Structures are given as C-alpha cells and as structure tokens.
C-alpha cells in the first residue's frame, strides 16, 4: 500500500475474515463509510501450511479522509 500511496493512489486495507459473517458485514460497512463504493478488491488469502502465523494488522483510514475518483 505504501507504493500505491506514494504513486498518488488513495488506498487502504480492510481487515476481513471471510469465515465470519460479522467481519464481512463490518468490512462492507467500513468501505461504504470511508469510500462510498468499492473500486478494487485484492483478496490476499492464503494457507499457512500448518505453521503458526499472526494475522496482519490493518489500520482503517481516519474518519473524514478525502477521497477522489480514479
């Protein structure tokens, strides 16, 4: 995301557990509140292969963030 932002793209990550309906609902609400719509979704899901792994921490954008159409 740092490279996207450096290139002038206004992007942010959204924490989402696709196995949890409440997480999906919260993610959709966050996108609607912050951006109004979803232009691009990158699904970066994977399997750790039995190795312990910590979930990625994602900070949602601050409220009042200014958005511009791409």
Jmol script that loads the backbone (N, CA, C; Angstrom):
load data "model"
ATOM      1  N   UNK A   1       0.817  -1.174   0.000  1.00  0.00           N
ATOM      2  CA  UNK A   1       0.000   0.000   0.000  1.00  0.00           C
ATOM      3  C   UNK A   1       0.869   1.248   0.000  1.00  0.00           C
ATOM      4  N   UNK A   2       2.027   1.182   0.612  1.00  0.00           N
ATOM      5  CA  UNK A   2       2.913   2.340   0.635  1.00  0.00           C
ATOM      6  C   UNK A   2       3.272   2.789  -0.782  1.00  0.00           C
ATOM      7  N   UNK A   3       3.535   1.832  -1.665  1.00  0.00           N
ATOM      8  CA  UNK A   3       3.882   2.178  -3.056  1.00  0.00           C
ATOM      9  C   UNK A   3       2.690   2.797  -3.775  1.00  0.00           C
ATOM     10  N   UNK A   4       1.494   2.293  -3.505  1.00  0.00           N
ATOM     11  CA  UNK A   4       0.304   2.885  -4.113  1.00  0.00           C
ATOM     12  C   UNK A   4       0.120   4.329  -3.647  1.00  0.00           C
ATOM     13  N   UNK A   5       0.243   4.542  -2.355  1.00  0.00           N
ATOM     14  CA  UNK A   5       0.077   5.887  -1.818  1.00  0.00           C
ATOM     15  C   UNK A   5       1.162   6.821  -2.344  1.00  0.00           C
ATOM     16  N   UNK A   6       2.394   6.324  -2.460  1.00  0.00           N
ATOM     17  CA  UNK A   6       3.491   7.129  -2.996  1.00  0.00           C
ATOM     18  C   UNK A   6       3.218   7.533  -4.442  1.00  0.00           C
ATOM     19  N   UNK A   7       2.464   6.703  -5.163  1.00  0.00           N
ATOM     20  CA  UNK A   7       2.116   6.988  -6.554  1.00  0.00           C
ATOM     21  C   UNK A   7       0.856   7.853  -6.660  1.00  0.00           C
ATOM     22  N   UNK A   8       0.316   8.283  -5.522  1.00  0.00           N
ATOM     23  CA  UNK A   8      -0.860   9.146  -5.536  1.00  0.00           C
ATOM     24  C   UNK A   8      -2.185   8.426  -5.480  1.00  0.00           C
ATOM     25  N   UNK A   9      -2.164   7.112  -5.288  1.00  0.00           N
ATOM     26  CA  UNK A   9      -3.404   6.342  -5.199  1.00  0.00           C
ATOM     27  C   UNK A   9      -3.884   6.371  -3.754  1.00  0.00           C
ATOM     28  N   UNK A  10      -5.140   6.679  -3.555  1.00  0.00           N
ATOM     29  CA  UNK A  10      -5.719   6.726  -2.216  1.00  0.00           C
ATOM     30  C   UNK A  10      -6.263   5.340  -1.888  1.00  0.00           C
ATOM     31  N   UNK A  11      -5.489   4.535  -1.186  1.00  0.00           N
ATOM     32  CA  UNK A  11      -5.854   3.149  -0.897  1.00  0.00           C
ATOM     33  C   UNK A  11      -5.765   2.890   0.606  1.00  0.00           C
ATOM     34  N   UNK A  12      -6.525   1.913   1.071  1.00  0.00           N
ATOM     35  CA  UNK A  12      -6.424   1.489   2.466  1.00  0.00           C
ATOM     36  C   UNK A  12      -6.803   0.020   2.575  1.00  0.00           C
ATOM     37  N   UNK A  13      -6.286  -0.619   3.607  1.00  0.00           N
ATOM     38  CA  UNK A  13      -6.587  -2.024   3.861  1.00  0.00           C
ATOM     39  C   UNK A  13      -7.813  -2.162   4.747  1.00  0.00           C
ATOM     40  N   UNK A  14      -8.490  -3.277   4.585  1.00  0.00           N
ATOM     41  CA  UNK A  14      -9.687  -3.559   5.382  1.00  0.00           C
ATOM     42  C   UNK A  14      -9.525  -4.945   5.993  1.00  0.00           C
ATOM     43  N   UNK A  15      -9.507  -5.033   7.337  1.00  0.00           N
ATOM     44  CA  UNK A  15      -9.427  -6.362   7.950  1.00  0.00           C
ATOM     45  C   UNK A  15     -10.709  -7.142   7.666  1.00  0.00           C
ATOM     46  N   UNK A  16     -10.555  -8.421   7.303  1.00  0.00           N
ATOM     47  CA  UNK A  16     -11.727  -9.203   6.926  1.00  0.00           C
ATOM     48  C   UNK A  16     -11.449 -10.686   7.115  1.00  0.00           C
ATOM     49  N   UNK A  17     -12.329 -11.356   7.835  1.00  0.00           N
ATOM     50  CA  UNK A  17     -12.291 -12.811   7.975  1.00  0.00           C
ATOM     51  C   UNK A  17     -13.498 -13.350   7.220  1.00  0.00           C
ATOM     52  N   UNK A  18     -13.260 -13.936   6.051  1.00  0.00           N
ATOM     53  CA  UNK A  18     -14.369 -14.380   5.207  1.00  0.00           C
ATOM     54  C   UNK A  18     -15.171 -15.523   5.823  1.00  0.00           C
ATOM     55  N   UNK A  19     -14.678 -16.116   6.901  1.00  0.00           N
ATOM     56  CA  UNK A  19     -15.410 -17.187   7.576  1.00  0.00           C
ATOM     57  C   UNK A  19     -16.326 -16.657   8.666  1.00  0.00           C
ATOM     58  N   UNK A  20     -16.345 -15.327   8.855  1.00  0.00           N
ATOM     59  CA  UNK A  20     -17.113 -14.710   9.942  1.00  0.00           C
ATOM     60  C   UNK A  20     -18.073 -13.674   9.349  1.00  0.00           C
ATOM     61  N   UNK A  21     -19.378 -13.968   9.409  1.00  0.00           N
ATOM     62  CA  UNK A  21     -20.377 -13.059   8.835  1.00  0.00           C
ATOM     63  C   UNK A  21     -20.288 -11.653   9.419  1.00  0.00           C
ATOM     64  N   UNK A  22     -20.024 -11.540  10.703  1.00  0.00           N
ATOM     65  CA  UNK A  22     -19.923 -10.219  11.336  1.00  0.00           C
ATOM     66  C   UNK A  22     -18.731  -9.447  10.782  1.00  0.00           C
ATOM     67  N   UNK A  23     -17.634 -10.138  10.503  1.00  0.00           N
ATOM     68  CA  UNK A  23     -16.459  -9.497   9.932  1.00  0.00           C
ATOM     69  C   UNK A  23     -16.739  -8.998   8.515  1.00  0.00           C
ATOM     70  N   UNK A  24     -17.448  -9.788   7.734  1.00  0.00           N
ATOM     71  CA  UNK A  24     -17.805  -9.392   6.366  1.00  0.00           C
ATOM     72  C   UNK A  24     -18.707  -8.166   6.405  1.00  0.00           C
ATOM     73  N   UNK A  25     -19.687  -8.170   7.283  1.00  0.00           N
ATOM     74  CA  UNK A  25     -20.604  -7.036   7.427  1.00  0.00           C
ATOM     75  C   UNK A  25     -19.849  -5.781   7.849  1.00  0.00           C
ATOM     76  N   UNK A  26     -18.946  -5.926   8.818  1.00  0.00           N
ATOM     77  CA  UNK A  26     -18.162  -4.783   9.296  1.00  0.00           C
ATOM     78  C   UNK A  26     -17.255  -4.239   8.191  1.00  0.00           C
ATOM     79  N   UNK A  27     -16.675  -5.109   7.397  1.00  0.00           N
ATOM     80  CA  UNK A  27     -15.808  -4.673   6.301  1.00  0.00           C
ATOM     81  C   UNK A  27     -16.614  -3.907   5.254  1.00  0.00           C
ATOM     82  N   UNK A  28     -17.770  -4.410   4.903  1.00  0.00           N
ATOM     83  CA  UNK A  28     -18.627  -3.723   3.928  1.00  0.00           C
ATOM     84  C   UNK A  28     -19.044  -2.352   4.454  1.00  0.00           C
ATOM     85  N   UNK A  29     -19.380  -2.282   5.727  1.00  0.00           N
ATOM     86  CA  UNK A  29     -19.778  -1.013   6.339  1.00  0.00           C
ATOM     87  C   UNK A  29     -18.614  -0.023   6.315  1.00  0.00           C
ATOM     88  N   UNK A  30     -17.410  -0.498   6.647  1.00  0.00           N
ATOM     89  CA  UNK A  30     -16.230   0.365   6.657  1.00  0.00           C
ATOM     90  C   UNK A  30     -15.956   0.936   5.262  1.00  0.00           C
ATOM     91  N   UNK A  31     -16.023   0.088   4.249  1.00  0.00           N
ATOM     92  CA  UNK A  31     -15.788   0.552   2.874  1.00  0.00           C
ATOM     93  C   UNK A  31     -16.838   1.588   2.475  1.00  0.00           C
ATOM     94  N   UNK A  32     -18.099   1.310   2.776  1.00  0.00           N
ATOM     95  CA  UNK A  32     -19.158   2.254   2.416  1.00  0.00           C
ATOM     96  C   UNK A  32     -18.989   3.582   3.141  1.00  0.00           C
ATOM     97  N   UNK A  33     -18.657   3.541   4.432  1.00  0.00           N
ATOM     98  CA  UNK A  33     -18.496   4.773   5.212  1.00  0.00           C
ATOM     99  C   UNK A  33     -17.286   5.583   4.748  1.00  0.00           C
ATOM    100  N   UNK A  34     -16.187   4.916   4.457  1.00  0.00           N
ATOM    101  CA  UNK A  34     -14.945   5.611   4.148  1.00  0.00           C
ATOM    102  C   UNK A  34     -14.816   5.989   2.676  1.00  0.00           C
ATOM    103  N   UNK A  35     -15.333   5.150   1.782  1.00  0.00           N
ATOM    104  CA  UNK A  35     -15.103   5.381   0.354  1.00  0.00           C
ATOM    105  C   UNK A  35     -16.389   5.565  -0.441  1.00  0.00           C
ATOM    106  N   UNK A  36     -17.511   5.115   0.103  1.00  0.00           N
ATOM    107  CA  UNK A  36     -18.768   5.218  -0.625  1.00  0.00           C
ATOM    108  C   UNK A  36     -19.004   4.076  -1.595  1.00  0.00           C
ATOM    109  N   UNK A  37     -17.929   3.475  -2.092  1.00  0.00           N
ATOM    110  CA  UNK A  37     -18.053   2.347  -3.020  1.00  0.00           C
ATOM    111  C   UNK A  37     -16.721   1.592  -3.041  1.00  0.00           C
ATOM    112  N   UNK A  38     -16.747   0.436  -3.657  1.00  0.00           N
ATOM    113  CA  UNK A  38     -15.550  -0.390  -3.790  1.00  0.00           C
ATOM    114  C   UNK A  38     -15.139  -0.421  -5.254  1.00  0.00           C
ATOM    115  N   UNK A  39     -13.951   0.099  -5.549  1.00  0.00           N
ATOM    116  CA  UNK A  39     -13.457   0.117  -6.925  1.00  0.00           C
ATOM    117  C   UNK A  39     -12.604  -1.110  -7.230  1.00  0.00           C
ATOM    118  N   UNK A  40     -11.755  -1.509  -6.283  1.00  0.00           N
ATOM    119  CA  UNK A  40     -10.842  -2.639  -6.497  1.00  0.00           C
ATOM    120  C   UNK A  40     -10.768  -3.448  -5.210  1.00  0.00           C
ATOM    121  N   UNK A  41     -10.832  -4.767  -5.351  1.00  0.00           N
ATOM    122  CA  UNK A  41     -10.673  -5.662  -4.207  1.00  0.00           C
ATOM    123  C   UNK A  41      -9.529  -6.619  -4.512  1.00  0.00           C
ATOM    124  N   UNK A  42      -8.530  -6.635  -3.641  1.00  0.00           N
ATOM    125  CA  UNK A  42      -7.435  -7.594  -3.755  1.00  0.00           C
ATOM    126  C   UNK A  42      -7.609  -8.589  -2.626  1.00  0.00           C
ATOM    127  N   UNK A  43      -7.941  -9.825  -2.976  1.00  0.00           N
ATOM    128  CA  UNK A  43      -8.133 -10.872  -1.990  1.00  0.00           C
ATOM    129  C   UNK A  43      -6.799 -11.572  -1.784  1.00  0.00           C
ATOM    130  N   UNK A  44      -6.180 -11.316  -0.647  1.00  0.00           N
ATOM    131  CA  UNK A  44      -4.867 -11.865  -0.354  1.00  0.00           C
ATOM    132  C   UNK A  44      -5.013 -12.935   0.727  1.00  0.00           C
ATOM    133  N   UNK A  45      -5.742 -13.984   0.414  1.00  0.00           N
ATOM    134  CA  UNK A  45      -5.957 -15.071   1.361  1.00  0.00           C
ATOM    135  C   UNK A  45      -4.960 -16.188   1.075  1.00  0.00           C
ATOM    136  N   UNK A  46      -4.567 -16.876   2.108  1.00  0.00           N
ATOM    137  CA  UNK A  46      -3.642 -17.982   1.920  1.00  0.00           C
ATOM    138  C   UNK A  46      -3.733 -18.968   3.058  1.00  0.00           C
ATOM    139  N   UNK A  47      -3.030 -20.051   2.924  1.00  0.00           N
ATOM    140  CA  UNK A  47      -2.986 -21.091   3.944  1.00  0.00           C
ATOM    141  C   UNK A  47      -1.552 -21.181   4.446  1.00  0.00           C
ATOM    142  N   UNK A  48      -1.390 -21.187   5.754  1.00  0.00           N
ATOM    143  CA  UNK A  48      -0.053 -21.188   6.343  1.00  0.00           C
ATOM    144  C   UNK A  48       0.606 -22.566   6.298  1.00  0.00           C
ATOM    145  N   UNK A  49      -0.087 -23.581   5.874  1.00  0.00           N
ATOM    146  CA  UNK A  49       0.503 -24.911   5.799  1.00  0.00           C
ATOM    147  C   UNK A  49       0.810 -25.519   7.153  1.00  0.00           C
ATOM    148  N   UNK A  50       0.002 -25.201   8.153  1.00  0.00           N
ATOM    149  CA  UNK A  50       0.188 -25.765   9.485  1.00  0.00           C
ATOM    150  C   UNK A  50       1.197 -25.024  10.340  1.00  0.00           C
ATOM    151  N   UNK A  51       1.811 -24.001   9.777  1.00  0.00           N
ATOM    152  CA  UNK A  51       2.784 -23.212  10.542  1.00  0.00           C
ATOM    153  C   UNK A  51       2.052 -22.090  11.270  1.00  0.00           C
ATOM    154  N   UNK A  52       2.426 -21.811  12.533  1.00  0.00           N
ATOM    155  CA  UNK A  52       1.769 -20.719  13.261  1.00  0.00           C
ATOM    156  C   UNK A  52       1.988 -19.389  12.537  1.00  0.00           C
ATOM    157  N   UNK A  53       0.963 -18.564  12.541  1.00  0.00           N
ATOM    158  CA  UNK A  53       1.054 -17.285  11.840  1.00  0.00           C
ATOM    159  C   UNK A  53       0.174 -16.269  12.545  1.00  0.00           C
ATOM    160  N   UNK A  54       0.692 -15.062  12.711  1.00  0.00           N
ATOM    161  CA  UNK A  54      -0.081 -13.981  13.302  1.00  0.00           C
ATOM    162  C   UNK A  54      -0.861 -13.270  12.201  1.00  0.00           C
ATOM    163  N   UNK A  55      -2.101 -12.875  12.470  1.00  0.00           N
ATOM    164  CA  UNK A  55      -2.862 -12.153  11.449  1.00  0.00           C
ATOM    165  C   UNK A  55      -2.226 -10.791  11.167  1.00  0.00           C
ATOM    166  N   UNK A  56      -2.392 -10.318   9.954  1.00  0.00           N
ATOM    167  CA  UNK A  56      -1.902  -8.999   9.577  1.00  0.00           C
ATOM    168  C   UNK A  56      -2.707  -7.940  10.299  1.00  0.00           C
ATOM    169  N   UNK A  57      -2.049  -6.934  10.778  1.00  0.00           N
ATOM    170  CA  UNK A  57      -2.737  -5.818  11.411  1.00  0.00           C
ATOM    171  C   UNK A  57      -2.949  -4.732  10.372  1.00  0.00           C
ATOM    172  N   UNK A  58      -4.171  -4.251  10.247  1.00  0.00           N
ATOM    173  CA  UNK A  58      -4.509  -3.231   9.275  1.00  0.00           C
ATOM    174  C   UNK A  58      -5.190  -2.087  10.007  1.00  0.00           C
ATOM    175  N   UNK A  59      -4.707  -0.881   9.783  1.00  0.00           N
ATOM    176  CA  UNK A  59      -5.344   0.290  10.362  1.00  0.00           C
ATOM    177  C   UNK A  59      -6.297   0.888   9.338  1.00  0.00           C
ATOM    178  N   UNK A  60      -7.590   0.972   9.656  1.00  0.00           N
ATOM    179  CA  UNK A  60      -8.513   1.598   8.714  1.00  0.00           C
ATOM    180  C   UNK A  60      -8.171   3.078   8.586  1.00  0.00           C
ATOM    181  N   UNK A  61      -8.623   3.729   7.522  1.00  0.00           N
ATOM    182  CA  UNK A  61      -8.314   5.143   7.329  1.00  0.00           C
ATOM    183  C   UNK A  61      -8.983   5.998   8.393  1.00  0.00           C
ATOM    184  N   UNK A  62      -8.399   7.154   8.686  1.00  0.00           N
ATOM    185  CA  UNK A  62      -9.041   8.040   9.668  1.00  0.00           C
ATOM    186  C   UNK A  62     -10.352   8.583   9.118  1.00  0.00           C
ATOM    187  N   UNK A  63     -11.257   8.921  10.028  1.00  0.00           N
ATOM    188  CA  UNK A  63     -12.546   9.494   9.605  1.00  0.00           C
ATOM    189  C   UNK A  63     -12.314  10.821   8.911  1.00  0.00           C
ATOM    190  N   UNK A  64     -13.184  11.123   7.989  1.00  0.00           N
ATOM    191  CA  UNK A  64     -13.079  12.388   7.279  1.00  0.00           C
ATOM    192  C   UNK A  64     -12.027  12.396   6.188  1.00  0.00           C
ATOM    193  N   UNK A  65     -11.502  11.250   5.863  1.00  0.00           N
ATOM    194  CA  UNK A  65     -10.481  11.155   4.810  1.00  0.00           C
ATOM    195  C   UNK A  65     -11.053  11.651   3.493  1.00  0.00           C
ATOM    196  N   UNK A  66     -10.260  12.359   2.736  1.00  0.00           N
ATOM    197  CA  UNK A  66     -10.756  12.856   1.466  1.00  0.00           C
ATOM    198  C   UNK A  66     -10.486  11.829   0.375  1.00  0.00           C
ATOM    199  N   UNK A  67     -11.502  11.552  -0.400  1.00  0.00           N
ATOM    200  CA  UNK A  67     -11.411  10.565  -1.472  1.00  0.00           C
ATOM    201  C   UNK A  67     -11.563  11.265  -2.798  1.00  0.00           C
ATOM    202  N   UNK A  68     -10.891  10.740  -3.796  1.00  0.00           N
ATOM    203  CA  UNK A  68     -11.050  11.279  -5.139  1.00  0.00           C
ATOM    204  C   UNK A  68     -11.282  10.125  -6.098  1.00  0.00           C
ATOM    205  N   UNK A  69     -12.101  10.337  -7.119  1.00  0.00           N
ATOM    206  CA  UNK A  69     -12.324   9.251  -8.079  1.00  0.00           C
ATOM    207  C   UNK A  69     -11.047   8.945  -8.844  1.00  0.00           C
ATOM    208  N   UNK A  70     -10.905   7.692  -9.242  1.00  0.00           N
ATOM    209  CA  UNK A  70      -9.735   7.284 -10.019  1.00  0.00           C
ATOM    210  C   UNK A  70     -10.100   7.216 -11.477  1.00  0.00           C
TER     211      UNK A  70
END
end "model"
wireframe off; spacefill off
backbone 0.3
color backbone group
